[in-house]
């Protein structure tokens, strides 16, 4: 009696050379293993990206808190502003930091847009062909 798994004969271009020997179940298992490996790669990449983002955010928060303390301690020593009332001093600090944040965010937005435009700009080689000429 012939083995039913021998019915399929693999060709040199066959992406699943195990089909000829082990049948469709081996090819299916190979496909599932490849999909699982791809899934693990994507999941690992997502995990690393998330952890990197969280660590960068934590470092940014620690830096912001350090600058907050430094500026809060420095502001009362500045005699130019003549801010003796603590409430006025806090509002002046808040307005100053808000202006710095808005300027920084605006600058980063402009830089980000320019970078995106450079990535999307067509290259010289992909320019449209010359207009057809009229033969008379």
N, CA and C atoms as an extended XYZ file, in Angstrom:
408
Properties=species:S:1:pos:R:3:atomname:S:1:resname:S:1:resid:I:1 pbc="F F F"
N         0.850       -1.171        0.000 N   UNK     1
C         0.000        0.000        0.000 CA  UNK     1
C         0.898        1.237        0.000 C   UNK     1
N         0.563        2.209       -0.827 N   UNK     2
C         1.386        3.416       -0.987 CA  UNK     2
C         1.098        4.396        0.132 C   UNK     2
N         2.133        5.109        0.502 N   UNK     3
C         2.018        6.146        1.537 CA  UNK     3
C         1.349        7.373        0.926 C   UNK     3
N         0.231        7.870        1.520 N   UNK     4
C        -0.474        9.018        0.929 CA  UNK     4
C         0.356       10.300        0.963 C   UNK     4
N         1.342       10.367        1.828 N   UNK     5
C         2.154       11.582        1.881 CA  UNK     5
C         3.124       11.665        0.723 C   UNK     5
N         3.332       10.566       -0.001 N   UNK     6
C         4.238       10.574       -1.143 CA  UNK     6
C         3.577       11.085       -2.412 C   UNK     6
N         2.279       11.402       -2.352 N   UNK     7
C         1.579       11.862       -3.545 CA  UNK     7
C         2.102       13.214       -4.010 C   UNK     7
N         2.506       14.040       -3.112 N   UNK     8
C         2.989       15.362       -3.466 CA  UNK     8
C         4.481       15.277       -3.704 C   UNK     8
N         4.901       15.716       -4.874 N   UNK     9
C         6.321       15.711       -5.210 CA  UNK     9
C         6.786       17.162       -5.214 C   UNK     9
N         7.812       17.454       -4.426 N   UNK    10
C         8.270       18.834       -4.332 CA  UNK    10
C         9.095       19.202       -5.557 C   UNK    10
N         9.032       20.460       -5.881 N   UNK    11
C         9.831       20.981       -6.976 CA  UNK    11
C        10.937       21.848       -6.379 C   UNK    11
N        11.980       22.169       -7.148 N   UNK    12
C        13.062       23.007       -6.608 CA  UNK    12
C        12.590       24.385       -6.147 C   UNK    12
N        11.492       24.873       -6.737 N   UNK    13
C        11.002       26.192       -6.355 CA  UNK    13
C         9.954       26.125       -5.253 C   UNK    13
N         9.705       24.942       -4.707 N   UNK    14
C         8.701       24.763       -3.676 CA  UNK    14
C         9.157       25.438       -2.381 C   UNK    14
N         8.321       26.330       -1.826 N   UNK    15
C         8.711       26.979       -0.575 CA  UNK    15
C         8.638       26.030        0.618 C   UNK    15
N         7.985       24.894        0.459 N   UNK    16
C         7.854       23.923        1.545 CA  UNK    16
C         8.407       22.568        1.104 C   UNK    16
N         9.708       22.358        1.184 N   UNK    17
C        10.277       21.092        0.728 CA  UNK    17
C         9.880       19.914        1.606 C   UNK    17
N         9.342       20.158        2.786 N   UNK    18
C         8.950       19.051        3.657 CA  UNK    18
C         7.635       18.414        3.237 C   UNK    18
N         6.879       19.067        2.341 N   UNK    19
C         5.595       18.508        1.920 CA  UNK    19
C         5.752       17.133        1.280 C   UNK    19
N         6.789       16.953        0.485 N   UNK    20
C         6.946       15.685       -0.216 CA  UNK    20
C         7.194       14.544        0.760 C   UNK    20
N         7.802       14.820        1.861 N   UNK    21
C         8.134       13.754        2.799 CA  UNK    21
C         7.091       13.603        3.903 C   UNK    21
N         6.608       14.711        4.443 N   UNK    22
C         5.730       14.642        5.605 CA  UNK    22
C         4.305       15.087        5.310 C   UNK    22
N         4.040       15.543        4.125 N   UNK    23
C         2.683       15.906        3.756 CA  UNK    23
C         2.335       17.333        4.142 C   UNK    23
N         1.047       17.633        4.029 N   UNK    24
C         0.555       18.983        4.274 CA  UNK    24
C         0.680       19.387        5.734 C   UNK    24
N         0.648       18.462        6.658 N   UNK    25
C         0.709       18.828        8.078 CA  UNK    25
C         2.054       19.470        8.425 C   UNK    25
N         3.121       19.014        7.802 N   UNK    26
C         4.431       19.621        8.061 CA  UNK    26
C         4.490       21.029        7.485 C   UNK    26
N         3.922       21.207        6.313 N   UNK    27
C         3.909       22.542        5.709 CA  UNK    27
C         3.065       23.484        6.541 C   UNK    27
N         1.930       22.987        7.047 N   UNK    28
C         1.077       23.803        7.900 CA  UNK    28
C         1.823       24.189        9.183 C   UNK    28
N         2.506       23.231        9.781 N   UNK    29
C         3.266       23.502       11.005 CA  UNK    29
C         4.381       24.508       10.738 C   UNK    29
N         4.991       24.394        9.569 N   UNK    30
C         6.051       25.338        9.203 CA  UNK    30
C         5.474       26.747        9.048 C   UNK    30
N         4.311       26.866        8.436 N   UNK    31
C         3.654       28.165        8.293 CA  UNK    31
C         3.285       28.751        9.653 C   UNK    31
N         2.736       27.920       10.535 N   UNK    32
C         2.361       28.390       11.870 CA  UNK    32
C         3.600       28.844       12.635 C   UNK    32
N         4.686       28.090       12.543 N   UNK    33
C         5.923       28.469       13.234 CA  UNK    33
C         6.461       29.789       12.699 C   UNK    33
N         6.392       29.991       11.396 N   UNK    34
C         6.860       31.244       10.807 CA  UNK    34
C         5.996       32.417       11.276 C   UNK    34
N         4.669       32.217       11.339 N   UNK    35
C         3.775       33.267       11.811 CA  UNK    35
C         4.035       33.585       13.284 C   UNK    35
N         4.277       32.546       14.084 N   UNK    36
C         4.556       32.771       15.498 CA  UNK    36
C         5.878       33.502       15.683 C   UNK    36
N         6.869       33.160       14.899 N   UNK    37
C         8.160       33.856       14.987 CA  UNK    37
C         7.986       35.328       14.610 C   UNK    37
N         7.197       35.601       13.572 N   UNK    38
C         6.931       36.984       13.176 CA  UNK    38
C         6.177       37.728       14.274 C   UNK    38
N         5.202       37.058       14.895 N   UNK    39
C         4.442       37.662       15.979 CA  UNK    39
C         5.352       37.997       17.163 C   UNK    39
N         6.231       37.089       17.511 N   UNK    40
C         7.156       37.320       18.623 CA  UNK    40
C         8.086       38.487       18.310 C   UNK    40
N         8.553       38.572       17.071 N   UNK    41
C         9.415       39.681       16.670 CA  UNK    41
C         8.684       41.017       16.801 C   UNK    41
N         7.435       41.067       16.341 N   UNK    42
C         6.649       42.296       16.423 CA  UNK    42
C         6.357       42.636       17.887 C   UNK    42
N         5.980       41.634       18.682 N   UNK    43
C         5.676       41.871       20.090 CA  UNK    43
C         6.911       42.361       20.840 C   UNK    43
N         8.061       41.775       20.554 N   UNK    44
C         9.303       42.196       21.207 CA  UNK    44
C         9.655       43.624       20.813 C   UNK    44
N         9.504       43.942       19.541 N   UNK    45
C         9.778       45.301       19.075 CA  UNK    45
C         8.843       46.300       19.745 C   UNK    45
N         7.561       45.961       19.834 N   UNK    46
C         6.602       46.846       20.492 CA  UNK    46
C         6.943       47.018       21.970 C   UNK    46
N         7.328       45.940       22.631 N   UNK    47
C         7.692       46.010       24.041 CA  UNK    47
C         8.904       46.919       24.242 C   UNK    47
N         9.927       46.733       23.415 N   UNK    48
C        11.128       47.561       23.539 CA  UNK    48
C        10.827       49.030       23.257 C   UNK    48
N         9.996       49.289       22.267 N   UNK    49
C         9.615       50.666       21.952 CA  UNK    49
C         8.853       51.287       23.123 C   UNK    49
N         7.927       50.540       23.698 N   UNK    50
C         7.155       51.035       24.833 CA  UNK    50
C         8.043       51.301       26.037 C   UNK    50
N         8.943       50.381       26.347 N   UNK    51
C         9.830       50.553       27.500 CA  UNK    51
C        10.778       51.739       27.292 C   UNK    51
N        11.268       51.901       26.070 N   UNK    52
C        12.141       53.040       25.772 CA  UNK    52
C        11.382       54.347       25.959 C   UNK    52
N        10.156       54.401       25.465 N   UNK    53
C         9.335       55.598       25.615 CA  UNK    53
C         9.069       55.906       27.081 C   UNK    53
N         8.774       54.873       27.864 N   UNK    54
C         8.524       55.090       29.288 CA  UNK    54
C         9.769       55.584       30.020 C   UNK    54
N        10.923       55.011       29.701 N   UNK    55
C        12.157       55.452       30.350 CA  UNK    55
C        12.516       56.886       29.970 C   UNK    55
N        12.338       57.231       28.701 N   UNK    56
C        12.609       58.603       28.260 CA  UNK    56
C        11.647       59.566       28.958 C   UNK    56
N        10.388       59.182       29.080 N   UNK    57
C         9.414       60.037       29.761 CA  UNK    57
C         9.769       60.213       31.234 C   UNK    57
N        10.200       59.140       31.881 N   UNK    58
C        10.586       59.227       33.291 CA  UNK    58
C        11.793       60.150       33.473 C   UNK    58
N        12.768       60.028       32.578 N   UNK    59
C        13.938       60.908       32.660 CA  UNK    59
C        13.544       62.367       32.386 C   UNK    59
N        12.627       62.571       31.468 N   UNK    60
C        12.139       63.924       31.192 CA  UNK    60
C        11.423       64.516       32.397 C   UNK    60
N        10.632       63.695       33.081 N   UNK    61
C         9.945       64.172       34.278 CA  UNK    61
C        10.943       64.527       35.383 C   UNK    61
N        11.928       63.671       35.596 N   UNK    62
C        12.939       63.956       36.621 CA  UNK    62
C        13.692       65.243       36.295 C   UNK    62
N        14.022       65.437       35.024 N   UNK    63
C        14.709       66.657       34.605 CA  UNK    63
C        13.817       67.877       34.813 C   UNK    63
N        12.544       67.758       34.446 N   UNK    64
C        11.613       68.878       34.619 CA  UNK    64
C        11.460       69.243       36.095 C   UNK    64
N        11.391       68.248       36.967 N   UNK    65
C        11.269       68.530       38.395 CA  UNK    65
C        12.524       69.201       38.950 C   UNK    65
N        13.679       68.773       38.454 N   UNK    66
C        14.926       69.396       38.901 CA  UNK    66
C        14.979       70.870       38.468 C   UNK    66
N        14.610       71.138       37.211 N   UNK    67
C        14.591       72.527       36.734 CA  UNK    67
C        13.526       73.340       37.463 C   UNK    67
N        12.404       72.718       37.772 N   UNK    68
C        11.350       73.409       38.513 CA  UNK    68
C        11.877       73.892       39.859 C   UNK    68
N        12.557       73.032       40.565 N   UNK    69
C        13.120       73.411       41.869 CA  UNK    69
C        14.183       74.495       41.706 C   UNK    69
N        15.056       74.325       40.719 N   UNK    70
C        16.127       75.310       40.527 CA  UNK    70
C        15.568       76.683       40.190 C   UNK    70
N        14.599       76.740       39.298 N   UNK    71
C        14.023       78.044       38.910 CA  UNK    71
C        13.210       78.626       40.055 C   UNK    71
N        12.485       77.769       40.776 N   UNK    72
C        11.704       78.255       41.917 CA  UNK    72
C        12.608       78.842       43.000 C   UNK    72
N        13.755       78.244       43.214 N   UNK    73
C        14.699       78.775       44.209 CA  UNK    73
C        15.416       80.024       43.703 C   UNK    73
N        15.638       80.118       42.393 N   UNK    74
C        16.362       81.249       41.813 CA  UNK    74
C        15.485       82.497       41.674 C   UNK    74
N        14.209       82.318       41.352 N   UNK    75
C        13.316       83.438       41.061 CA  UNK    75
C        13.247       84.473       42.193 C   UNK    75
N        13.176       84.085       43.461 N   UNK    76
C        13.135       85.110       44.517 CA  UNK    76
C        14.428       85.918       44.641 C   UNK    76
N        15.530       85.395       44.143 N   UNK    77
C        16.793       86.119       44.256 CA  UNK    77
C        16.963       87.176       43.186 C   UNK    77
N        16.155       87.143       42.146 N   UNK    78
C        16.255       88.097       41.045 CA  UNK    78
C        15.581       89.395       41.474 C   UNK    78
N        16.333       90.478       41.443 N   UNK    79
C        15.819       91.772       41.902 CA  UNK    79
C        15.172       92.572       40.777 C   UNK    79
N        15.319       92.115       39.524 N   UNK    80
C        14.775       92.854       38.383 CA  UNK    80
C        13.250       92.858       38.421 C   UNK    80
N        12.650       91.757       38.782 N   UNK    81
C        11.200       91.625       38.695 CA  UNK    81
C        10.466       92.289       39.860 C   UNK    81
N        11.091       92.468       40.984 N   UNK    82
C        10.474       93.062       42.181 CA  UNK    82
C         9.177       92.342       42.543 C   UNK    82
N         9.254       91.015       42.509 N   UNK    83
C         8.081       90.212       42.823 CA  UNK    83
C         8.151       89.776       44.291 C   UNK    83
N         7.520       90.572       45.147 N   UNK    84
C         7.569       90.264       46.571 CA  UNK    84
C         6.395       89.377       46.987 C   UNK    84
N         5.286       89.495       46.305 N   UNK    85
C         4.120       88.682       46.630 CA  UNK    85
C         4.321       87.261       46.081 C   UNK    85
N         4.206       86.233       46.908 N   UNK    86
C         4.432       84.855       46.446 CA  UNK    86
C         3.458       84.425       45.346 C   UNK    86
N         2.227       84.907       45.415 N   UNK    87
C         1.251       84.533       44.393 CA  UNK    87
C         1.629       85.119       43.042 C   UNK    87
N         2.026       86.363       43.010 N   UNK    88
C         2.455       87.003       41.765 CA  UNK    88
C         3.702       86.296       41.233 C   UNK    88
N         4.606       85.916       42.107 N   UNK    89
C         5.824       85.217       41.709 CA  UNK    89
C         5.475       83.864       41.051 C   UNK    89
N         4.517       83.148       41.637 N   UNK    90
C         4.106       81.858       41.063 CA  UNK    90
C         3.479       82.035       39.681 C   UNK    90
N         2.651       83.081       39.527 N   UNK    91
C         2.043       83.328       38.221 CA  UNK    91
C         3.101       83.750       37.191 C   UNK    91
N         4.051       84.551       37.596 N   UNK    92
C         5.123       84.956       36.678 CA  UNK    92
C         5.927       83.734       36.245 C   UNK    92
N         6.198       82.859       37.184 N   UNK    93
C         6.916       81.621       36.873 CA  UNK    93
C         6.114       80.761       35.896 C   UNK    93
N         4.813       80.615       36.157 N   UNK    94
C         3.954       79.801       35.291 CA  UNK    94
C         3.880       80.365       33.874 C   UNK    94
N         3.755       81.676       33.768 N   UNK    95
C         3.698       82.308       32.440 CA  UNK    95
C         5.030       82.140       31.713 C   UNK    95
N         6.131       82.333       32.406 N   UNK    96
C         7.446       82.168       31.775 CA  UNK    96
C         7.682       80.755       31.275 C   UNK    96
N         7.359       79.773       32.098 N   UNK    97
C         7.538       78.375       31.697 CA  UNK    97
C         6.592       78.020       30.551 C   UNK    97
N         5.377       78.558       30.582 N   UNK    98
C         4.429       78.294       29.491 CA  UNK    98
C         4.961       78.850       28.174 C   UNK    98
N         5.509       80.053       28.188 N   UNK    99
C         6.079       80.633       26.963 CA  UNK    99
C         7.238       79.785       26.434 C   UNK    99
N         8.103       79.340       27.323 N   UNK   100
C         9.219       78.485       26.901 CA  UNK   100
C         8.686       77.186       26.300 C   UNK   100
N         7.666       76.581       26.929 N   UNK   101
C         7.103       75.325       26.424 CA  UNK   101
C         6.453       75.508       25.056 C   UNK   101
N         5.705       76.600       24.886 N   UNK   102
C         5.042       76.849       23.598 CA  UNK   102
C         6.073       77.070       22.498 C   UNK   102
N         7.108       77.831       22.764 N   UNK   103
C         8.155       78.063       21.762 CA  UNK   103
C         8.881       76.764       21.411 C   UNK   103
N         9.174       75.954       22.399 N   UNK   104
C         9.855       74.680       22.148 CA  UNK   104
C         8.990       73.737       21.326 C   UNK   104
N         7.720       73.620       21.692 N   UNK   105
C         6.807       72.738       20.955 CA  UNK   105
C         6.631       73.229       19.518 C   UNK   105
N         6.512       74.548       19.335 N   UNK   106
C         6.371       75.097       17.976 CA  UNK   106
C         7.607       74.804       17.135 C   UNK   106
N         8.771       74.983       17.710 N   UNK   107
C        10.016       74.702       16.991 CA  UNK   107
C        10.116       73.223       16.620 C   UNK   107
N         9.797       72.340       17.550 N   UNK   108
C         9.857       70.908       17.262 CA  UNK   108
C         8.835       70.495       16.207 C   UNK   108
N         7.678       71.133       16.196 N   UNK   109
C         6.662       70.839       15.187 CA  UNK   109
C         7.149       71.237       13.800 C   UNK   109
N         7.774       72.399       13.678 N   UNK   110
C         8.306       72.850       12.382 CA  UNK   110
C         9.396       71.888       11.898 C   UNK   110
N        10.291       71.506       12.784 N   UNK   111
C        11.365       70.577       12.411 CA  UNK   111
C        10.779       69.238       11.983 C   UNK   111
N         9.785       68.744       12.714 N   UNK   112
C         9.162       67.462       12.380 CA  UNK   112
C         8.487       67.518       11.010 C   UNK   112
N         7.797       68.606       10.698 N   UNK   113
C         7.147       68.742        9.393 CA  UNK   113
C         8.178       68.765        8.256 C   UNK   113
N         9.286       69.451        8.478 N   UNK   114
C        10.323       69.495        7.439 CA  UNK   114
C        10.925       68.125        7.199 C   UNK   114
N        11.149       67.387        8.248 N   UNK   115
C        11.705       66.040        8.103 CA  UNK   115
C        10.729       65.148        7.350 C   UNK   115
N         9.430       65.241        7.673 N   UNK   116
C         8.429       64.426        6.981 CA  UNK   116
C         8.340       64.802        5.508 C   UNK   116
N         8.442       66.099        5.192 N   UNK   117
C         8.389       66.530        3.794 CA  UNK   117
C         9.588       66.009        3.018 C   UNK   117
N        10.765       65.997        3.642 N   UNK   118
C        11.964       65.490        2.964 CA  UNK   118
C        11.844       64.000        2.684 C   UNK   118
N        11.219       63.260        3.580 N   UNK   119
C        11.044       61.822        3.365 CA  UNK   119
C        10.034       61.542        2.267 C   UNK   119
N         9.035       62.410        2.109 N   UNK   120
C         7.985       62.194        1.123 CA  UNK   120
C         8.290       62.826       -0.224 C   UNK   120
N         9.295       63.663       -0.314 N   UNK   121
C         9.611       64.348       -1.567 CA  UNK   121
C        10.094       63.339       -2.604 C   UNK   121
N         9.600       63.450       -3.838 N   UNK   122
C        10.047       62.521       -4.884 CA  UNK   122
C        11.494       62.817       -5.280 C   UNK   122
N        12.167       61.785       -5.680 N   UNK   123
C        13.547       61.956       -6.107 CA  UNK   123
C        13.589       62.454       -7.541 C   UNK   123
N        14.730       62.908       -7.991 N   UNK   124
C        14.890       63.431       -9.343 CA  UNK   124
C        14.649       62.328      -10.363 C   UNK   124
N        15.050       61.105      -10.063 N   UNK   125
C        14.897       60.004      -11.005 CA  UNK   125
C        13.445       59.652      -11.241 C   UNK   125
N        12.563       59.934      -10.276 N   UNK   126
C        11.162       59.582      -10.434 CA  UNK   126
C        10.326       60.748      -10.974 C   UNK   126
N        10.966       61.765      -11.490 N   UNK   127
C        10.246       62.919      -12.052 CA  UNK   127
C         9.468       62.458      -13.277 C   UNK   127
N         8.423       63.215      -13.598 N   UNK   128
C         7.591       62.833      -14.736 CA  UNK   128
C         8.387       62.946      -16.040 C   UNK   128
N         8.067       62.063      -17.007 N   UNK   129
C         8.797       62.114      -18.279 CA  UNK   129
C         8.441       63.379      -19.057 C   UNK   129
N         9.288       63.702      -19.991 N   UNK   130
C         9.070       64.902      -20.806 CA  UNK   130
C         7.791       64.755      -21.621 C   UNK   130
N         7.200       65.884      -21.899 N   UNK   131
C         5.951       65.876      -22.678 CA  UNK   131
C         6.241       65.354      -24.078 C   UNK   131
N         5.309       64.595      -24.648 N   UNK   132
C         5.536       64.066      -26.006 CA  UNK   132
C         5.567       65.209      -27.031 C   UNK   132
N         6.410       65.056      -28.003 N   UNK   133
C         6.514       66.070      -29.055 CA  UNK   133
C         5.594       65.715      -30.200 C   UNK   133
N         5.196       66.715      -30.928 N   UNK   134
C         4.286       66.526      -32.036 CA  UNK   134
C         5.084       66.448      -33.326 C   UNK   134
N         5.002       65.314      -34.031 N   UNK   135
C         5.710       65.159      -35.305 CA  UNK   135
C         4.828       65.665      -36.440 C   UNK   135
N         5.351       66.560      -37.272 N   UNK   136
C         4.568       67.089      -38.410 CA  UNK   136
C         5.224       66.782      -39.709 C   UNK   136
